[in-house]
C-alpha cells in the first residue's frame, strides 16, 4: 500500500514555528545586541470592518494556552538551523525558551471598539516579539467570527441560529474555531461534531438531499430516518416538491405520534423561503402539528434573515453556513500588535494613518443610568477615572510571570456575557446598518492625549534637528 503523505496540523509540539520569519530574525538580532529589556505591546484593531458597529472579543483561551505551553522542540530548532540564518547562541537560547511575561486582556464575549487594547503583553523584548503572529492569528480570527455571528443573531430576532459552516470554512482548524467563536457570538450550537467533543458545544444535524434520494420515495426516506433517529427526526422536505414534502412530514409525524414519538421539525433549504415557510406552517398546523419547528437554511446571512422576517416568513431555527464561517462581507479583522513602551519609556509610531497610542493603558467603560453603554475612555494604566456614571475597567490581568492566573470561564458563560453586553449597546449599534465609526464615543483621557501630543512634538523636533 502506498504511503499517504501527512501534510501536518498545528499542535502543541510545533506551534512555536507558527510565526512569521521576521519575528525570529528580529529576536536573534535583539539577542545578539543585548536588547532584551522589558517591553509592552498592545494588540488592537485600527478600524471597524465594513458594516460593523462593534466587535466581540474572542480567542483569549487559545492565546493563553499558547503562551503557557510555548516551547521550541529539538525538531523546530533543527529546522531553524537548516536555514543557515540564525546564530548558534540564539538557537541555544530557544532550547530553554519560556514565556515569562504578564498579560492583560479584555475577557471573551465583551464588546470592544477600535484603538482599544484587546490584549496588553509585557515581557522581555524577545518573548513579546516572537508571540506576535500567533496572538494576532488567534484573536483576529475568532473575534471576527464572533462579531459576524452577533449580527446574524441580532437579525434573527430571538430565533435560534446554528453554525452550519464546517464544509465551507477555510481549513480544519478554522472550522473548530468558527464553531467556538460563533457559539460565543450567540449561536445555540454547531453542526461540527468535533467541536461538540472538544468544546462541549451542542451539536445539530438533519439530513442531506442525497439521503432522501437514496430511497425510492421521499416518504420511505422519512420513515427510515424517523425509525432510526426518533429523538432527532428533523426532515429535509425540499428535495422534490416542498409542499408535498410538508404533507409527507405530516404523515410521518402522525405515525410517530402513534409510536409515542414526536417529529422535531422540518427544514427548507431552497426556493422562496418566505412563501414556502408560510405554506409549510399552514400545512403543519392544519395537521395538528403546531409543535413541529421550521428550520431555514441555504446561503443565509443577516440581511437575508432580516428580509425574510420582515416579509412575514415563518421560522423557528436558522442554519447559517458560508456567510457566517467566512464572515463573507468582512472576511478579515485588521488587528495589529504594536510596541507602546520599553526601557526608553513610552513609544509611539507616527506612520501616516497608523499613529499608535503610547504607554501602558486601561480602558474604562461608562454606562448610563439605564445600564446602556455610554462611552469608553482609553487612559494610561496609572490614571484613576472616577466619573459620576457607573464604570468598569475592560482589561483584566490574565497572566503573570508566565503563569495563567485567570479562571477561564465555561463557554456558556462567555456566550451569556456576549449576549448581555450586546444588549447593553444603544439600539442604533445593533442595527445592520453600520454606525459611523467617527461618531462612536471612544475618548482618550487628558493624560493620554497629552502624552501622545508630547511624543509627536518631540519626534518632529528630532526630525528638524537631523
HUZITA-V95188 format. One record per residue. RES is the residue in three letters. SS is DSSP state (helix for helix, strand for strand, loop for the rest). PSI is psi in whole degrees, -180 to 180 (NA if undefined). D_LAST is the distance of its C-alpha to the last C-alpha in Angstrom with 1 decimal. Layout:
res-><RES | RES>
ss-><SS | SS>
psi-><PSI | PSI>
d_last-><D_LAST | D_LAST>
This chain:
res-><UNK | UNK | UNK | UNK | UNK | UNK | UNK | UNK | UNK | UNK | UNK | UNK | UNK | UNK | UNK | UNK | UNK | UNK | UNK | UNK | UNK | UNK | UNK | UNK | UNK | UNK | UNK | UNK | UNK | UNK | UNK | UNK | UNK | UNK | UNK | UNK | UNK | UNK | UNK | UNK | UNK | UNK | UNK | UNK | UNK | UNK | UNK | UNK | UNK | UNK | UNK | UNK | UNK | UNK | UNK | UNK | UNK | UNK | UNK | UNK | UNK | UNK | UNK | UNK | UNK | UNK | UNK | UNK | UNK | UNK | UNK | UNK | UNK | UNK | UNK | UNK | UNK | UNK | UNK | UNK | UNK | UNK | UNK | UNK | UNK | UNK | UNK | UNK | UNK | UNK | UNK | UNK | UNK | UNK | UNK | UNK | UNK | UNK | UNK | UNK | UNK | UNK | UNK | UNK | UNK | UNK | UNK | UNK | UNK | UNK | UNK | UNK | UNK | UNK | UNK | UNK | UNK | UNK | UNK | UNK | UNK | UNK | UNK | UNK | UNK | UNK | UNK | UNK | UNK | UNK | UNK | UNK | UNK | UNK | UNK | UNK | UNK | UNK | UNK | UNK | UNK | UNK | UNK | UNK | UNK | UNK | UNK | UNK | UNK | UNK | UNK | UNK | UNK | UNK | UNK | UNK | UNK | UNK | UNK | UNK | UNK | UNK | UNK | UNK | UNK | UNK | UNK | UNK | UNK | UNK | UNK | UNK | UNK | UNK | UNK | UNK | UNK | UNK | UNK | UNK | UNK | UNK | UNK | UNK | UNK | UNK | UNK | UNK | UNK | UNK | UNK | UNK | UNK | UNK | UNK | UNK | UNK | UNK | UNK | UNK | UNK | UNK | UNK | UNK | UNK | UNK | UNK | UNK | UNK | UNK | UNK | UNK | UNK | UNK | UNK | UNK | UNK | UNK | UNK | UNK | UNK | UNK | UNK | UNK | UNK | UNK | UNK | UNK | UNK | UNK | UNK | UNK | UNK | UNK | UNK | UNK | UNK | UNK | UNK | UNK | UNK | UNK | UNK | UNK | UNK | UNK | UNK | UNK | UNK | UNK | UNK | UNK | UNK | UNK | UNK | UNK | UNK | UNK | UNK | UNK | UNK | UNK | UNK | UNK | UNK | UNK | UNK | UNK | UNK | UNK | UNK | UNK | UNK | UNK | UNK | UNK | UNK | UNK | UNK | UNK | UNK | UNK | UNK | UNK | UNK | UNK | UNK | UNK | UNK | UNK | UNK | UNK | UNK | UNK | UNK | UNK | UNK | UNK | UNK | UNK | UNK | UNK | UNK | UNK | UNK | UNK | UNK | UNK | UNK | UNK | UNK | UNK | UNK | UNK | UNK | UNK | UNK | UNK | UNK | UNK | UNK | UNK | UNK | UNK | UNK | UNK | UNK | UNK | UNK | UNK | UNK | UNK | UNK | UNK | UNK | UNK | UNK | UNK | UNK | UNK | UNK | UNK | UNK | UNK | UNK | UNK | UNK | UNK | UNK | UNK | UNK | UNK | UNK | UNK | UNK | UNK | UNK | UNK | UNK | UNK | UNK | UNK | UNK | UNK | UNK | UNK | UNK | UNK | UNK | UNK | UNK | UNK | UNK | UNK | UNK | UNK | UNK | UNK | UNK | UNK | UNK | UNK | UNK | UNK | UNK | UNK | UNK | UNK | UNK | UNK | UNK | UNK | UNK | UNK | UNK | UNK | UNK | UNK | UNK | UNK | UNK | UNK | UNK | UNK | UNK | UNK | UNK | UNK | UNK | UNK | UNK | UNK | UNK | UNK | UNK | UNK | UNK | UNK | UNK | UNK | UNK | UNK | UNK | UNK | UNK | UNK | UNK | UNK | UNK | UNK | UNK | UNK | UNK | UNK | UNK | UNK | UNK | UNK | UNK | UNK | UNK | UNK | UNK | UNK | UNK | UNK | UNK | UNK | UNK | UNK | UNK | UNK | UNK | UNK | UNK | UNK | UNK | UNK | UNK | UNK | UNK | UNK | UNK | UNK | UNK | UNK>
ss-><loop | loop | loop | loop | loop | loop | loop | loop | loop | loop | loop | loop | loop | loop | helix | helix | helix | loop | loop | loop | helix | helix | helix | helix | helix | helix | helix | helix | helix | helix | helix | helix | loop | loop | loop | loop | loop | strand | strand | strand | strand | strand | strand | strand | strand | loop | loop | loop | loop | loop | loop | loop | loop | loop | strand | strand | loop | loop | loop | helix | helix | helix | helix | helix | helix | helix | helix | helix | helix | loop | loop | loop | loop | helix | helix | helix | helix | helix | helix | helix | helix | helix | loop | loop | loop | loop | loop | helix | helix | helix | helix | helix | helix | helix | helix | loop | loop | loop | loop | loop | loop | strand | strand | strand | strand | strand | loop | loop | loop | loop | strand | strand | loop | loop | loop | loop | loop | loop | strand | strand | strand | strand | strand | strand | helix | helix | helix | helix | helix | helix | loop | helix | helix | helix | helix | helix | helix | helix | helix | helix | helix | helix | helix | helix | helix | helix | helix | helix | helix | helix | helix | helix | helix | helix | helix | helix | loop | loop | loop | strand | strand | strand | strand | loop | loop | helix | helix | helix | loop | loop | loop | helix | helix | helix | helix | helix | helix | helix | helix | helix | helix | helix | helix | helix | helix | loop | loop | loop | strand | strand | loop | loop | helix | helix | helix | helix | helix | helix | helix | loop | loop | loop | strand | loop | loop | loop | loop | loop | helix | helix | helix | helix | helix | loop | loop | loop | loop | helix | helix | helix | helix | helix | helix | helix | helix | helix | helix | helix | loop | loop | loop | loop | loop | strand | strand | strand | loop | loop | loop | loop | loop | helix | helix | helix | helix | helix | helix | helix | helix | helix | helix | helix | helix | helix | helix | helix | helix | helix | loop | loop | loop | loop | loop | loop | strand | strand | strand | strand | loop | loop | loop | loop | helix | helix | helix | helix | helix | helix | helix | helix | helix | helix | helix | helix | helix | helix | loop | loop | loop | loop | loop | loop | strand | strand | strand | strand | loop | loop | loop | loop | loop | helix | helix | helix | helix | helix | helix | helix | helix | helix | loop | loop | loop | loop | loop | loop | strand | strand | strand | strand | loop | helix | helix | helix | helix | loop | loop | helix | helix | helix | loop | loop | loop | loop | strand | strand | strand | strand | strand | strand | strand | strand | loop | loop | strand | strand | loop | loop | loop | loop | loop | loop | loop | loop | loop | loop | loop | loop | loop | loop | strand | strand | strand | strand | strand | strand | strand | loop | loop | loop | loop | loop | strand | strand | strand | strand | strand | strand | strand | strand | loop | loop | loop | loop | loop | loop | loop | loop | loop | strand | strand | strand | strand | loop | strand | strand | strand | strand | strand | strand | loop | loop | strand | strand | loop | loop | loop | loop | loop | loop | helix | helix | helix | helix | helix | helix | helix | helix | helix | helix | helix | helix | helix | loop | loop | loop | helix | helix | helix | helix | loop | loop | loop | loop | loop | loop | helix | helix | helix | loop | loop | strand | strand | strand | loop | helix | helix | helix | helix | helix | helix | helix | helix | helix | helix | helix | helix | helix | helix | helix | helix | helix | helix | helix | helix | loop>
psi-><131 | 144 | 132 | 118 | 138 | 122 | -9 | 149 | 157 | 130 | 180 | -24 | -26 | 2 | -18 | -29 | 0 | 71 | 155 | 144 | -37 | -21 | -40 | -38 | -40 | -43 | -41 | -43 | -42 | -43 | -46 | -33 | 10 | 28 | 68 | 35 | 169 | 137 | 164 | 131 | 143 | 137 | 121 | 169 | 130 | -47 | 154 | 140 | 168 | 142 | 22 | 142 | -11 | 167 | 156 | 125 | 134 | 156 | -1 | -41 | -44 | -36 | -42 | -37 | -45 | -49 | -39 | -25 | 9 | 119 | 148 | 110 | 169 | -35 | -41 | -43 | -37 | -40 | -46 | -38 | -35 | -20 | -14 | 47 | -30 | 150 | 151 | -36 | -41 | -43 | -38 | -39 | -41 | -26 | -30 | 18 | 133 | 147 | 124 | 14 | -179 | 137 | 133 | 145 | 156 | 128 | 150 | 143 | -11 | 146 | 140 | 173 | 168 | 150 | -12 | 129 | 122 | -30 | 141 | 119 | 121 | 119 | 165 | 145 | -43 | -45 | -47 | -32 | -45 | -32 | -4 | -53 | -48 | -43 | -44 | -43 | -45 | -49 | -44 | -51 | -51 | -36 | -37 | -46 | -42 | -39 | -43 | -46 | -40 | -40 | -43 | -43 | -39 | -42 | -29 | -14 | 49 | -13 | 148 | 140 | 135 | 137 | 114 | 28 | -9 | -38 | -15 | -5 | 159 | 63 | 163 | -45 | -38 | -40 | -41 | -45 | -33 | -45 | -43 | -50 | -36 | -32 | -42 | -43 | -11 | -5 | 150 | -14 | -170 | 158 | -7 | 108 | -40 | -39 | -33 | -43 | -47 | -44 | -7 | 22 | 136 | 138 | 143 | 147 | 153 | -110 | 163 | 164 | -32 | -32 | -47 | -41 | -13 | -3 | 160 | -38 | 160 | -44 | -36 | -40 | -44 | -43 | -43 | -45 | -44 | -35 | -41 | -32 | 64 | -23 | -7 | 36 | 100 | 113 | 134 | 116 | 10 | 21 | -42 | -70 | 115 | -44 | -37 | -35 | -38 | -40 | -39 | -35 | -36 | -45 | -46 | -40 | -41 | -40 | -38 | -40 | -39 | -24 | 8 | 18 | 170 | 136 | 129 | -42 | 179 | 154 | 135 | 130 | 2 | 171 | -164 | 93 | -28 | -58 | -43 | -40 | -36 | -42 | -40 | -43 | -40 | -45 | -43 | -44 | -40 | -27 | 8 | 26 | 51 | -16 | -13 | 126 | 155 | 123 | 129 | 141 | -177 | 78 | 41 | 152 | -178 | -35 | -43 | -39 | -46 | -42 | -40 | -45 | -40 | -30 | 3 | 16 | 149 | 119 | 142 | -35 | 155 | 128 | 117 | 126 | -97 | -49 | -33 | -49 | -18 | -1 | 59 | -38 | -20 | 77 | 13 | 152 | 123 | 52 | 143 | 166 | 109 | 144 | 128 | -12 | 143 | -162 | -15 | 0 | -166 | 140 | 150 | 143 | 135 | 15 | 143 | 126 | 1 | 32 | 134 | 166 | 126 | 161 | 166 | 133 | 161 | 154 | 129 | 133 | 126 | 134 | 152 | -176 | -21 | -3 | 6 | 150 | 134 | -52 | 167 | 148 | 122 | 122 | 165 | 150 | -42 | -4 | 150 | 125 | 113 | 69 | 160 | -29 | 163 | 137 | 162 | 151 | 142 | -39 | 130 | 152 | 124 | -15 | 137 | 128 | 41 | 1 | 134 | 124 | 5 | 128 | 104 | 122 | 156 | 153 | -36 | -35 | -38 | -43 | -44 | -39 | -46 | -49 | -39 | -46 | -39 | -38 | -26 | -7 | 145 | 148 | -37 | -31 | -19 | -2 | 158 | -27 | 128 | 138 | 135 | 125 | -37 | -14 | -4 | 124 | 81 | 114 | 156 | 141 | 158 | -41 | -40 | -41 | -44 | -43 | -42 | -47 | -36 | -46 | -37 | -45 | -40 | -42 | -36 | -42 | -36 | -39 | -40 | -37 | -33 | NA>
d_last-><69.3 | 65.9 | 63.0 | 60.9 | 57.2 | 55.3 | 52.0 | 50.7 | 49.9 | 47.1 | 48.7 | 48.1 | 48.1 | 45.5 | 43.2 | 40.5 | 39.7 | 39.5 | 35.7 | 33.1 | 32.4 | 28.7 | 29.6 | 31.2 | 28.7 | 26.0 | 28.5 | 29.3 | 25.7 | 25.5 | 28.8 | 27.8 | 24.7 | 26.4 | 24.5 | 27.6 | 27.1 | 28.5 | 26.7 | 27.8 | 27.9 | 29.4 | 31.6 | 31.9 | 32.7 | 30.2 | 33.0 | 36.8 | 38.4 | 40.6 | 43.7 | 42.7 | 42.7 | 42.3 | 41.8 | 43.9 | 42.5 | 44.2 | 43.8 | 43.1 | 46.2 | 45.3 | 41.7 | 43.1 | 45.6 | 42.9 | 40.7 | 43.9 | 45.2 | 42.2 | 43.1 | 42.3 | 45.7 | 46.6 | 46.9 | 43.4 | 42.0 | 44.2 | 42.7 | 39.1 | 40.1 | 41.7 | 38.3 | 37.3 | 33.8 | 33.7 | 33.9 | 37.3 | 35.9 | 34.4 | 37.7 | 39.6 | 37.4 | 38.4 | 42.1 | 41.9 | 39.4 | 40.2 | 38.3 | 38.2 | 36.2 | 37.0 | 37.2 | 37.7 | 38.9 | 40.6 | 44.3 | 45.7 | 47.5 | 45.2 | 43.7 | 39.9 | 37.4 | 33.9 | 30.9 | 33.3 | 33.0 | 36.1 | 35.3 | 33.1 | 32.8 | 31.8 | 32.1 | 30.5 | 27.6 | 29.7 | 32.7 | 30.8 | 29.1 | 32.3 | 34.3 | 32.0 | 34.0 | 37.4 | 36.6 | 35.3 | 38.2 | 40.7 | 39.5 | 38.4 | 41.7 | 44.1 | 42.4 | 42.6 | 46.3 | 47.2 | 45.5 | 47.4 | 50.6 | 50.3 | 50.4 | 53.4 | 55.2 | 54.6 | 56.0 | 59.1 | 60.1 | 61.7 | 63.0 | 62.2 | 59.6 | 59.7 | 57.0 | 58.6 | 55.5 | 55.7 | 56.9 | 54.0 | 51.2 | 48.5 | 49.9 | 52.0 | 49.3 | 48.4 | 52.0 | 52.3 | 49.1 | 50.1 | 53.5 | 51.8 | 49.2 | 51.7 | 54.0 | 51.3 | 50.8 | 54.5 | 56.6 | 59.9 | 59.8 | 59.1 | 61.1 | 59.2 | 61.7 | 59.2 | 57.1 | 60.3 | 60.8 | 57.3 | 56.4 | 59.8 | 59.2 | 62.5 | 63.3 | 64.9 | 66.7 | 69.3 | 70.5 | 69.5 | 71.3 | 72.2 | 74.2 | 76.3 | 76.8 | 78.0 | 81.2 | 84.0 | 83.5 | 80.8 | 83.3 | 84.0 | 80.3 | 80.0 | 83.1 | 81.8 | 78.4 | 80.0 | 82.5 | 79.9 | 77.3 | 79.3 | 76.7 | 73.9 | 75.6 | 73.2 | 74.4 | 72.5 | 74.7 | 73.1 | 73.9 | 76.7 | 77.6 | 75.7 | 78.6 | 81.1 | 78.8 | 78.9 | 82.7 | 82.7 | 80.5 | 83.1 | 85.8 | 83.7 | 83.0 | 86.7 | 87.6 | 85.0 | 86.4 | 89.8 | 88.3 | 86.7 | 83.2 | 80.8 | 78.6 | 75.0 | 73.7 | 73.2 | 70.1 | 69.2 | 66.6 | 67.0 | 68.4 | 68.4 | 67.5 | 68.2 | 71.7 | 72.6 | 71.6 | 73.7 | 76.7 | 76.3 | 76.2 | 79.4 | 81.1 | 80.2 | 81.3 | 84.5 | 85.1 | 84.7 | 81.3 | 79.1 | 77.6 | 76.3 | 72.5 | 70.8 | 67.6 | 65.5 | 63.1 | 61.8 | 58.2 | 57.8 | 54.6 | 54.0 | 54.6 | 57.8 | 59.0 | 58.5 | 60.2 | 63.1 | 63.6 | 63.3 | 65.9 | 68.3 | 67.9 | 69.6 | 67.7 | 67.6 | 65.1 | 62.3 | 61.1 | 57.5 | 56.1 | 53.6 | 51.8 | 51.4 | 50.6 | 47.9 | 46.7 | 47.3 | 45.8 | 42.5 | 42.5 | 39.2 | 37.3 | 33.5 | 33.0 | 29.6 | 28.7 | 25.2 | 23.6 | 23.7 | 23.6 | 23.3 | 23.2 | 19.7 | 21.3 | 21.5 | 19.3 | 18.6 | 18.1 | 16.7 | 17.9 | 19.8 | 23.3 | 22.7 | 21.2 | 22.8 | 24.2 | 23.0 | 25.4 | 29.0 | 31.1 | 34.7 | 36.4 | 39.3 | 41.9 | 43.9 | 47.4 | 49.6 | 53.2 | 54.6 | 52.4 | 50.4 | 46.6 | 44.9 | 41.2 | 38.6 | 36.0 | 33.0 | 32.2 | 30.5 | 32.9 | 33.9 | 34.6 | 38.2 | 39.2 | 42.6 | 43.6 | 47.2 | 47.6 | 48.3 | 45.2 | 44.4 | 41.4 | 40.9 | 39.2 | 41.5 | 41.1 | 42.7 | 41.6 | 41.0 | 40.3 | 41.1 | 44.4 | 45.4 | 46.6 | 47.3 | 50.8 | 50.5 | 52.7 | 55.3 | 54.3 | 56.8 | 55.2 | 51.8 | 53.5 | 55.1 | 51.8 | 50.3 | 53.3 | 53.3 | 49.6 | 49.8 | 52.9 | 50.9 | 48.5 | 49.6 | 51.8 | 49.3 | 47.0 | 50.0 | 50.8 | 50.0 | 48.0 | 44.4 | 43.3 | 40.1 | 37.2 | 35.4 | 38.5 | 38.8 | 38.3 | 35.7 | 33.7 | 30.9 | 32.0 | 30.5 | 28.7 | 27.2 | 26.2 | 24.6 | 22.7 | 21.4 | 20.2 | 18.6 | 16.6 | 15.6 | 14.4 | 12.5 | 10.6 | 10.0 | 8.8 | 6.4 | 5.1 | 5.4 | 3.8 | 0.0>
